[in-house]
Amino acid sequence: VRVNVFSRISVLGEVRSIDFFLVAPDRPISELIMAAGGPTQLSKLDELEVRRNRRVVLTPKQSRQALREGRTIEE
């Protein structure tokens, strides 16, 4: 038996498709942005903030580092 676990994540802001997405936790954060249709022309990825239950998990500075390093959603 093989089990695939997915996380339901909301993507808001300047992306082409604001919605909830089911993603594997081992996928890079950048893939989540692309699952939402990618950034719009007005997006400012250097201001990306990651929150969980209204608590900031990654500040914009930490998010920039995470994107550069290819960190995953679970990281």
Secondary structure as GFF3:
##gff-version 3
##sequence-region A 1 75
A	DSSP	beta_strand	7	11	.	.	.	ID=ss1
A	DSSP	beta_strand	19	23	.	.	.	ID=ss2
A	DSSP	alpha_helix	29	35	.	.	.	ID=ss3
A	DSSP	three_ten_helix	45	47	.	.	.	ID=ss4
A	DSSP	beta_strand	50	52	.	.	.	ID=ss5
A	DSSP	beta_strand	55	58	.	.	.	ID=ss6
A	DSSP	alpha_helix	60	69	.	.	.	ID=ss7
###
